[in-house]
């Protein structure tokens, strides 16, 4: 198994990306393919692991400030080279914490979509009150969607939830402004009718249902999903900040925090994006994991584990079979 990392992407340079790859190598048997400047990457590789690592040299990198379409012309950029290798089946998956728009554009145009998929989607993992995770599809790949796109997102999300997250019967909910069938806009109302064809569709859900363990797969357009994702991250950060502020402002709070240390540790782990690794780009004819730009070594390690899981569970074959079964 060969996993390629866009080793030049990410907000903090190559070091945490390579460190994450090294951590993954200690627990899984695969070849780590680092795509980027060998002058930067070579000094980061310990000699005892060098036999499991390859460096594919390229000089260019797509920065976060650049437009996604510029990546299509930058054939010596790290993400272009990595996606090209996936297209040619020289690697089994690509993991990138770089420019997400560039990654999506290149994956869609260079690798192509699975048969029956009109638009690929990003699925992201969200924490739940039962300690498990729910899946939001789409989390940002498609700002504007048609009803049939939402149906495809539901099918792909269900297959990922059952194969990777190991939910035996994942429940699918359509994100709307109310649980009643009459709620939502015209797109979600039509999508609702389409989704009735899927036996695991439970109906409309609201934003709080992302976290309350009432459903496993939440379907929405990329605009709504990305807003929900960023809002959730903001709420989580705010809660942690306020807890720290109130604890520090009171001697009793500091004393009580000593006894609550383990509780805070579990809370932080539950809402930490690094625990989830990255977001799979479902619907392309290859395995692509898109990571947060601020990914640390732990996040990159877990993203690689996600990539390995998608390969081992043949997620794309499952999606193809499901789309053929649940035609609209």
Secondary structure, DSSP 8 states (H G I E B T S, - for coil): -EEEEETT-STT-SHHHHHHHHHHHTTS--EEEEEE-HHHHGGGS-GGGGGGEEEEE--B---TTS-GGGGGG-TTBHHHHHHHHHHTTSSSEEEE-S-HHHHHHHIIIII-B-TT-SS-EEEEEEE-TTS-EEEEE-SSS-SS--HHHHHHHHHHHHHHHHHTS--TT--EEEE-SSSSTT-S-HHHHHHHHHHTTSTTEEEEE-GGGGTSSS-SEEE--HHHHHHHHHHHHHHHHHHHHHHHHHHHT-HHHHHHHHHSHHHHHHHHHHH-GGGT-EEEEETBSS-EEEE-TT--HHHHHHHHHHHHHHHHTTHHHHHHHHHHHS--
